[in-house]
């Protein structure tokens, strides 16, 4: 019996084997015994001719590999570091445009639409991180970047899609580049415009393009800091400053707040795309979600119902709804691209 068992691919007593493989081994042994006794047993159709293919070997090895256990980060981020980075990346200048977004959609559609978009954005990030984990597990690598996830996902997909892996990789590079250029450009304009608004009240008026040039050098120097761990204190300080600025803004918003009946519950249909575009631009922080997860000390805490991602996105979405709703109720059709431009200039 020992020599016969040597031909079996699976050991029915092996505790590490899957239940299907143990069952297959038992059926093989029963079949061999019946052949010796002259009463050949008919194997069930699904268990006939089950070869150990290269794919089965690959899946078996992948089951034993956990990318989280093989990540070696020089300066890992704590959960709070990641939380502050996430909230600061999502809670940027776009939140100041939320009152105008609510003006385009109306306060009822604005409330529902922002909540739905926030849920979809968070859900898509969950899918992205889970896909990275699955592909890393198959490829047996600790982590991947955006373009690598796209390329390897296509290579792991149906044969007809594998030839598009390079196209997917290039499209991710281009999309992220356009996204980052647009976001950084909008941020630079916002900062320059805010500085100009204050400077014009207390000095000589200067062209806004000169303020943009002044911001160029500090922004370039800031990008030389490549380690997210070193940027965590800056993100924490920036988040506190941002919340303080929101507090000052809301002081003016809640002064002489008009009744809700003076505002439209649903805006004009042709303006809805402006609402969706503004909310997506304001909420989305896709450029940081993968690097933050890859740099975590405990990456298993990133996802999940009470994971770092959800703990960061839920208050952000609520804050966006709060600012957009009351900003629109206060200023109505007079709301501007940034609510700070609606504040009284004589008090700057």
N, C-alpha and C positions, 0 to 999 in steps of 0.2 A: 504493500500500500504506500510506503514511503516513496518508492520510485514513481508510482502513478501520480502521487500528489505533486511531485516536482514539476510536472507539466502544466499544472494549473497556474493561471495568472494571479489569482487572489487566494489568500489564506482565509478560510471561513472563521478562524479563531483570532484573526488579527484585529485588535480593538481600535486601531487607527483607520481601518478601512470603512468606507461608507456602507450603509445598510444594503444598498443595491448590489455592491460588489460582494459583500458577504453572502447574500442570497444567491448570487450567480455562482460563487464557489461551491456552495452547498448543492446546487442543482447539478453542477459538473461532477461532483463526487458521487452523487446518487446515480447519475447517468452511467458513470464508469463502472460502478458496482453492479448495476443491472446488466450491463454488457457481459461482465465476467460470469454472472449467474445464468446467462442465456435468456434472460427476460429483458430485452432492451426497452428502456423507458423513453418515451417521446418527450423531448424538451419543449417547453412552451415557445411559441413562435418568436416573441420578443427577445428570448435569451439565446437564440441560435446565432452562431457566427457573429459574436460581439468582439471585434478585434480591439486591441489597445492601440488606438491611432495616435498620431502626433498631437492632435488636439486634446485627447484625453490626458496624455502626459502633461501637456501644458497647463490644463485646468487643475490637475492634481497638484502640480508644483505651485501654482498660483494660490491654491487654497491654504498652503502653508506659509505664504509670504505676506507679511503685513507691512505696508509702506511706513506706517507710523512708527514702527519699532526700529526702522533703519534710517530715520532722519537725523542728521547730525548738523546742528545749527550752532554757530559760534556764539551768537548773542540771542538766545531765544526770548520770545515775547511772552509775558504773563497774560492771563486772561484780561486783566484790567488794561494792560497796554493795548491789546487788540481791540478792546471795547472802545477806548478813547480814540484810537486811530479810525475805527469804523464810523463812529459818530461824527468825528470831525470831517471825514471824507464825504459823508452824506449830508451833513449839516453845514453847507457852505453858503455862498452868495445867492444860490438859487432859491433859498427859502424866502428871501426878500421880494421875490417876484411872484410869490404865491397869491397875494391879494389880487394882482392883475389876472392870474390864471382863474381865480374864482369869478372875477368879473366876466371873463369869456364864457364860463360854464354856468354861472348861477350858483347860489349857495347850496341848493339841494344836490344838483349834479356834481358840484365841486366836492362836497362831503363824501358822497358815494364813490365818485371817480377816483379821488385821491386814495381812499382806503383800498379800492380794488387794485389800482396800479401799485401801491405799496406792497400788497400781498403778492402780486405777480412778480414784481422785482425780487422780493425775498425768495419766492419759490424757485425762480430761475437760478438764483445764486446757489440754492441748495442742490439743484440738479447739476450745476457746473462742478461743485466741489465733490459730489458723489461720483460724477463721471471721472473726475481726475483720480479719485481713489481706486475706482474699478480698473482704469487703464494702467495706473501704476502697479496695481496688484498683478495684472497679467504680464506687464513688461518687466516686473521685478526691479523697479526703480523707486527711490524714496519720494520724489516729487517731480512735478512738471510745471512749465509755464503755459500761458494761454495757447501759443501757436503749437506747442508740443502736444497739448491735449487734443487740439483739433486734428493734427496730423495722425496721431496714433489712434484716435477714435475711428477715423476713416479706414485706417489700415486694419483695424480689428472688426470692421463692419462687413457687410456682404461683399463678395468679390467684385461686383459691378461698381461699387463705390470706392474701392481701394485706389483706383487710378486717379481719383480726384483729391488724394491726400495733400499733394503739393499745392493745389488750388485752394484748399481749405486753409492750409497754413499761411499762404500769402494773403488771403482775404482777412484773416484775423489780424495779421500785422497791419494791413491798411486800415481796417476798421478801428483798431485801437489807436493808431496814429491820428486819424481824423478826430476821434473822440477826445483824445488828450489835447490836441492843438485847439479844438473848439472850446473845451472847458477852461484851459489855461488862458486863452484869449479873452473869454468872457470875464474871468476872474480879474485879469489885469485891467480891463476896462472899468470894472466895478471899483477896484481899489483906487485907480487914478481919478475916476469921477468923484469918489468920496473925498479924496484929498483936495481936489480942485474946489469942491463945494465949500469946504471949510476955509481954504486959503483965500478964496475970492472975497470972503467976508472980512478977512483980517490982513490983507496985503494986496499986492498987485496981481491982476488976473494974468494967468499964463495958459498957453495952449495945452490942452489935455494930452497931446502927443509928447510934450516935454516931460510930463509926469510919468508917462509910460516908459520913456527912456531912462528916467531916474530909477524906476523900479527894476530895470533890466538886470543891473549888476547884483543887487541883493538876491533876486530870484535865481540867477545863475549860480551864485555861491551856495544858496540853500540846496540846490539840486546835487551839489557835490557830496552831500551827506547821504551815503548809500545804505547805511545801516538803519533799519527801522527802529531798533532799540534806542538809538541816540535821538531819534525824532519824537519818541514817546513824550518826553517832558514838554516839547514844543506843542505837540498836539493837545496835551492836557491844558496848557496855558491858553492856547487858541480857542479851545472849546469853552473854557470859563469866560474868556473875553467875549466870545460870540453870544453866550447866554446872557451876559451882562448887557450887551448891546440890544438883545431882544427885549430885555426888561425895560430899558429906557424907551425903546420904540413902542412897547405896549402901554407905557404910561400915557403917551399921546393918543394912542388908539382908543383907550377906554375913557378919554376925556370927551364929554358931550357925545356919547355914542348915539347915533340916530336909531329910530325903531326899525325892526326887521322888515316891516311892510313896505318900506321905501326901496327895497332891493329886490331884484328878480330871482325867483327860485330856480329858473332854468334859463340859460343864455341862448343866444342865437346859434342855430346849427352850424353856420359857416365859421363860427369862432371856436367850435369844439376842438379842431385840430391844434389850435394855439394852446388850449388848455392842456391837452394830453402831452404835447411837446414840452411845455414848460415844466409839468410835474415830473416827467421822465428825466429831463435834464437835471432838475433839482434833486431828485431822489437817488438816482443811480450813481453808484460808486464802484462800477465793475472793474475799474483799473487797479483796485487795491485788494479785492476780496481773495484772490488766489495767493498773492505774495504774503498777505497776513496769515492765511491758513498754513502756508508752508513754513513760516517762521515761528509758529507757536511752540511753546514748551510742552503743552498738552493738547495736541491737535484734535483729540477725540472730543474735546469740550467745545469745538467750534460749531458743530451742527447740533441737531436735536431740538426738542420742544423748548427747553430752557437753556439752549446753547448760547454762546457769545453772539452769534449772528442775530438770532431773534431778540436777544436782550438789547442789542443795539438798534435794530430796525424798528421795533415797536414804538419806543418813545420818539424816535425821529419822525415816523409817520404821524403820530399824534400831534407833535409840535408843528409839523407842516400844516395839518388840518386846522389847528388852533390859529396859527398866524394868518393863513389864507382866509379863513372864515371871518374873523373879526377885523382884519385889514380891509376886506371888501365891504363889510357892513359900515365901517367908518368912512371910507373915502368913495365908495361906489364907482361911478364912471370916471372920476378924477384920479383914480389910482394910477400910478406910473410903473415903469418896468422894475423899479426898486422902491419899496415903500419908504426908504430913508429920504427919497427925493420929495415926498409929501410932507415931511416934517417942516415946521416953521424955520425959515433960514435966519430970522433975526435972533434966534436963541442958540445958534451954533457957537 
